[in-house]
Amino acid sequence: MSHLLVTNDFPPKLGGIQSYLWELWRRLDPQSFTVLTTPYEGADAWDAEQPFRVVRTAQKVLLPTPSLARRIDALAVETGAGLVVLDPALPVGLLGPRLATPYGLVLHGAEVTVPGRLPGSRALLGRVLRGASEIVAAGGYPAAEGERAAGRSLPVTVVPPGVDPERFRPLVFNVKTPNSFPTFLVDGAVAGTWRAERTSGKATLRLEAFEPLPRSVRSELREEAERLVRFVEPDATSFAVRA
């Protein structure tokens, strides 16, 4: 059965959720699904390299509006999708009960835990969860929180993030002494390390990204780094950033 993935978070945008979805969906038959997601710098080139179809909206954020529901229904009919997978459960998941096609959800954590503990949002979340025919949870914790919010068991498949700790541990943790390297985040995920160096009166902040970063991210990162090097080495006479 083919399906349609609808999400705010998909590559080339960087982040933990984006990586999780990419690692799952790139392993599927590319003819079995279509992705509906938001625009991002470099998306045209990235999409062209994929063996599956990616449809980008004009809106930068997908919200549970009637117009988006209509677009999802139309795209599901066009692609012959028998299931619409919505990510995240809130707010995009609110569209689920309105769709003409059965829907599933992807649960990551905070988007379930926080609303699930507030009376008003818990009722909305519970309705969305109980109506889903399939749920993918990124671990036992979001699965348990989802069932807690729904007030009953759910059709959950737990798929933990596939992270190779041996690859990243030496990049973040000093294996010789009991401390870790300073890191920087991109869209909430650890994306690299930084270190400050001092030669006489010159202070240099060196950035080492784990993976290549988009130009817009590099620009914002450099601006932050220029402020950071002045903060950590306030008595230096000159400053530089190297990436």
C-alpha positions in Angstrom: 0.0 0.0 0.0 1.4 3.4 -1.0 1.3 6.3 1.5 1.8 10.0 1.8 4.2 11.5 4.4 3.2 15.0 5.5 5.8 16.8 7.7 7.3 20.1 8.6 10.7 18.5 9.0 12.5 16.9 6.1 15.9 17.3 4.6 17.8 19.2 3.4 16.8 21.0 6.6 19.0 19.8 9.5 17.8 18.5 12.8 17.1 15.4 14.8 13.6 14.9 13.5 14.6 15.4 10.0 17.4 12.9 10.3 15.0 10.4 11.9 12.5 10.6 9.2 15.1 10.5 6.4 16.8 7.4 7.9 13.4 5.6 8.0 11.9 6.7 4.7 15.0 6.4 2.5 15.0 2.6 3.3 11.5 2.2 1.8 10.6 1.4 -1.7 10.7 4.8 -3.4 7.7 4.0 -5.5 5.6 3.3 -2.4 5.4 6.9 -1.0 5.4 10.6 -1.6 6.5 13.3 0.8 4.6 16.6 1.3 6.8 19.1 3.2 7.9 22.7 3.5 10.4 24.7 1.4 14.1 25.1 2.4 17.3 26.4 1.0 18.8 24.0 -1.5 15.6 21.8 -1.6 15.3 21.9 -5.4 18.7 20.3 -5.9 18.3 17.9 -3.0 14.8 16.8 -4.2 16.1 16.2 -7.7 18.6 13.6 -6.4 16.0 11.5 -4.6 14.5 8.4 -6.1 11.1 9.3 -4.5 8.8 12.2 -5.1 8.9 15.3 -2.9 6.2 18.0 -3.1 7.0 21.3 -1.4 4.4 23.8 -0.2 4.6 27.5 -0.5 4.1 27.9 3.2 7.1 27.7 5.4 5.2 26.0 8.2 2.4 23.4 7.8 -0.6 24.3 10.0 -3.9 22.4 10.4 -5.9 24.6 8.1 -8.8 23.5 5.8 -6.7 24.4 2.7 -3.9 22.1 3.8 -6.5 19.3 4.5 -7.8 19.8 0.9 -4.4 19.6 -0.5 -3.5 16.5 1.4 -6.7 14.8 0.2 -6.1 15.8 -3.4 -2.5 14.6 -3.3 -3.5 11.3 -1.7 -6.0 10.7 -4.5 -3.4 11.7 -7.2 -0.8 9.3 -5.8 -3.2 6.5 -4.8 -2.1 6.7 -1.2 -4.1 4.4 1.1 -2.5 6.0 4.2 -1.5 9.6 5.2 1.3 9.7 7.8 1.2 13.0 9.7 4.3 14.4 11.5 4.2 15.8 14.2 1.1 14.6 16.1 0.5 18.3 17.0 -0.3 20.6 15.3 -0.3 18.8 11.9 -1.9 15.7 13.3 -5.1 17.7 14.1 -5.9 17.3 10.4 -6.1 13.5 10.7 -9.8 13.2 11.7 -10.7 15.5 8.8 -9.0 13.6 6.1 -10.8 11.3 3.6 -7.9 8.8 3.9 -6.9 6.8 7.0 -4.0 8.4 8.8 -1.0 7.5 10.9 1.2 9.5 13.1 4.9 9.8 14.0 5.7 10.5 17.7 9.0 11.9 18.8 8.7 13.1 22.4 8.1 16.7 23.5 5.2 17.3 21.0 3.4 14.5 22.9 4.7 14.9 26.4 4.0 18.6 26.9 0.5 18.8 25.3 -0.4 15.4 27.0 -0.1 17.1 30.4 -2.3 20.1 29.7 -6.1 19.6 30.0 -7.1 21.4 26.8 -4.4 20.1 24.5 -4.5 16.7 26.1 -8.1 16.2 24.9 -7.2 17.3 21.4 -4.1 15.1 21.3 -6.0 12.1 22.7 -8.6 12.4 19.9 -5.9 12.5 17.3 -4.1 9.5 18.7 -7.2 7.4 19.1 -8.2 8.0 15.5 -4.8 6.9 14.0 -4.7 3.5 12.3 -0.9 3.4 12.6 1.6 5.1 14.9 5.4 5.1 14.7 7.2 6.1 17.9 10.8 7.0 18.1 11.3 5.0 21.3 9.4 3.5 24.2 9.0 6.8 26.0 7.0 8.6 23.3 5.0 5.5 22.8 4.1 5.3 26.5 3.3 9.0 26.6 1.1 8.7 23.6 -0.9 5.9 25.2 -1.1 7.9 28.4 -2.6 10.9 26.5 -5.0 8.6 24.6 -6.1 6.8 27.7 -5.8 3.4 26.1 -3.4 1.2 24.1 -2.5 2.3 20.6 -1.4 0.5 17.4 2.2 1.6 18.0 5.4 0.4 16.3 8.5 1.5 18.2 11.4 2.4 15.9 14.3 3.9 18.0 16.7 6.3 16.2 19.6 4.5 14.6 22.6 6.3 16.0 26.1 4.9 15.8 27.5 6.0 19.2 31.1 4.9 18.3 31.1 7.3 15.4 30.1 10.4 17.3 31.5 9.8 20.8 35.1 10.7 19.9 33.8 13.8 18.2 32.0 15.1 21.2 33.7 13.4 24.2 37.4 13.6 25.0 38.4 10.0 25.3 41.6 10.7 27.2 40.3 13.0 30.0 36.8 13.0 31.7 35.3 16.0 29.9 33.5 16.8 26.7 34.2 19.2 23.9 32.0 22.4 23.5 29.4 21.8 20.9 27.0 23.8 18.7 23.4 23.1 17.7 21.6 23.4 14.4 17.8 23.2 14.7 18.1 21.6 18.1 20.6 18.9 17.2 24.3 18.7 18.0 25.9 19.5 14.6 29.6 20.0 15.5 32.2 21.2 18.0 34.1 24.4 18.6 37.2 25.4 20.4 38.9 28.7 21.2 42.6 29.2 20.6 44.8 32.1 21.8 48.1 33.2 20.2 49.4 36.3 21.9 46.7 38.9 21.6 44.7 37.1 18.8 41.8 34.8 19.7 40.5 32.3 17.1 37.3 30.2 17.4 37.5 27.0 15.3 34.3 25.3 14.2 34.2 21.7 13.1 30.9 20.5 11.7 30.1 16.8 11.6 28.5 17.1 8.2 28.4 19.8 5.5 26.1 22.7 6.4 23.8 24.8 4.1 25.1 28.2 3.3 22.4 30.0 5.3 23.3 27.9 8.4 27.0 28.6 7.9 26.3 32.3 7.8 24.3 32.3 11.0 26.8 30.1 12.7 29.7 32.4 11.8 27.8 35.4 13.2 27.2 33.5 16.5 30.8 32.4 16.6 32.1 36.0 16.2 30.1 37.0 19.2 31.2 33.9 21.2 34.9 34.4 20.6 34.6 37.9 22.0 32.8 36.5 25.0 35.2 33.8 25.9 38.4 35.8 25.2 37.3 39.4 26.1 40.9 40.7 26.6 42.2 39.7 23.2 43.2 42.4 20.8 41.9 40.7 17.6 39.4 38.0 16.8 38.9 35.4 14.0 36.6 32.6 13.2 37.7 29.5 11.2 35.4 26.8 9.9 
